[in-house]
Every structure is written in structure tokens, then in C-alpha cells.
Amino acid sequence: MNEINAISAVGAEDTASLITRLGGDTAAMAPSPAHGDFASILSNGLENLDAKLAHADDLARQFALDDQVPVHQVTYALEEARLSLELAMQVRQRLVESYREIMNMQL
């Protein structure tokens, strides 16, 4: 019965004061606001994708020319680039589907 009372007491406390009491940082727990508009978010995502593809390409080229680059680094970079590209294609597909749905709506 004591455990239930302790749980209900914690649930009734303010979350920020509980985090502070436990030694945590309440600023880190706050949700972050949106960083820019939709176009800049997409642009940053595509720039990150391009950087990952370029990095994987560079590592593969270095591996082919020189044995100093470990194969696991090349494999990891190629897989990360592949997954990033797959995610970008899925986002693109969802955006196109949403656009088509909006355009087919009758007003």
C-alpha cells in the first residue's frame, strides 16, 4: 500500500520540479520549437543526404585505391547512404501523394 501512495504522490507532483529534484535539466526536456520553414527543413535534409552519399563515394574510392581504409567503414557508410536515400524517396513519395490528394479535392 505504501508503494501505491508513493506512485500517486509522484504522479501528482509537477514534472519540472521532479526533474529538478532528481538532478536533471528541465531545459533539455522541453520540446524544441520548429527550426525554420518547411522548405528549409527539406533543403537541409537533402544537403545531409548529399553529404552522406559523397562520403560513402569517397570511402569506396579510397578503399579501391588503397588498403588503408577498413572494409567495415566502407560498408557502414554505404549502408547509411542507402538508408538515407531510401528515406528521402519515401518522403518524396508521401509528399507527391499528399499533393495529388489535395489537388483532387473538390471545393
C-alpha positions as CSV (number, residue, x, y, z in Angstrom):
1,M,0.0,0.0,0.0
2,N,2.9,2.4,0.7
3,E,4.2,1.9,-2.9
4,I,0.9,2.9,-4.4
5,N,0.8,6.0,-2.3
6,A,4.4,6.9,-3.3
7,I,3.5,6.4,-7.0
8,S,0.4,8.6,-6.7
9,A,2.4,11.2,-4.9
10,V,5.0,11.3,-7.7
11,G,2.2,11.5,-10.3
12,A,0.7,14.4,-8.6
13,E,3.9,16.4,-8.4
14,D,4.9,18.9,-11.1
15,T,7.1,17.2,-13.6
16,A,9.6,20.1,-13.8
17,S,10.1,20.1,-10.1
18,L,10.6,16.3,-10.1
19,I,13.2,16.5,-12.8
20,T,15.0,19.3,-10.9
21,R,14.9,17.4,-7.7
22,L,16.4,14.3,-9.4
23,G,19.2,16.5,-10.8
24,G,18.0,16.7,-14.3
25,D,17.9,19.7,-16.6
26,T,14.4,20.9,-17.4
27,A,15.5,22.9,-20.4
28,A,16.7,19.7,-22.1
29,M,13.3,18.0,-21.5
30,A,11.3,20.9,-23.1
31,P,10.1,20.2,-26.7
32,S,12.1,22.2,-29.2
33,P,10.3,24.6,-31.5
34,A,10.3,24.2,-35.2
35,H,13.6,25.2,-36.8
36,G,12.6,27.2,-39.9
37,D,10.0,26.7,-42.5
38,F,9.2,23.6,-44.4
39,A,11.4,24.4,-47.4
40,S,14.5,24.9,-45.3
41,I,13.9,21.6,-43.5
42,L,13.6,19.8,-46.8
43,S,16.7,21.6,-48.1
44,N,18.7,20.7,-45.0
45,G,17.6,17.1,-45.3
46,L,18.7,16.9,-48.9
47,E,22.0,18.5,-48.1
48,N,22.6,15.9,-45.4
49,L,21.7,13.2,-47.9
50,D,24.1,14.6,-50.4
51,A,26.9,14.7,-47.8
52,K,26.3,11.1,-46.8
53,L,26.3,10.0,-50.5
54,A,29.5,11.9,-51.1
55,H,31.2,10.5,-48.0
56,A,30.3,6.9,-49.0
57,D,31.5,7.5,-52.5
58,D,34.8,8.9,-51.2
59,L,35.3,6.0,-48.9
60,A,34.6,3.4,-51.6
61,R,37.0,5.2,-53.9
62,Q,39.7,5.3,-51.2
63,F,39.1,1.6,-50.5
64,A,39.5,0.7,-54.1
65,L,42.8,2.6,-54.4
66,D,44.3,1.9,-51.0
67,D,44.0,-0.8,-48.4
68,Q,44.3,1.7,-45.5
69,V,40.5,2.1,-45.3
70,P,38.9,-0.7,-43.4
71,V,36.1,-2.6,-45.2
72,H,33.7,-2.2,-42.3
73,Q,33.9,1.6,-42.6
74,V,33.1,1.5,-46.3
75,T,30.2,-1.0,-45.7
76,Y,28.8,1.2,-42.9
77,A,29.0,4.4,-45.0
78,L,27.4,2.7,-48.0
79,E,24.5,1.3,-45.9
80,E,23.9,4.6,-44.2
81,A,23.8,6.4,-47.5
82,R,21.4,3.7,-48.9
83,L,19.1,4.1,-45.9
84,S,19.2,7.9,-46.1
85,L,18.3,7.7,-49.8
86,E,15.5,5.3,-49.2
87,L,14.1,7.6,-46.5
88,A,14.3,10.6,-48.9
89,M,12.4,8.6,-51.6
90,Q,9.7,7.6,-49.1
91,V,9.3,11.3,-48.0
92,R,9.1,12.3,-51.7
93,Q,6.5,9.7,-52.4
94,R,4.4,10.8,-49.4
95,L,4.6,14.4,-50.5
96,V,3.6,13.7,-54.0
97,E,0.7,11.5,-52.8
98,S,-0.4,14.3,-50.4
99,Y,-0.2,16.9,-53.2
100,R,-2.3,14.7,-55.5
101,E,-4.9,14.2,-52.8
102,I,-5.1,18.0,-52.2
103,M,-5.4,18.7,-55.9
104,N,-8.2,16.2,-56.4
105,M,-10.3,17.7,-53.5
106,Q,-13.5,19.3,-54.7
107,L,-14.2,22.7,-53.3
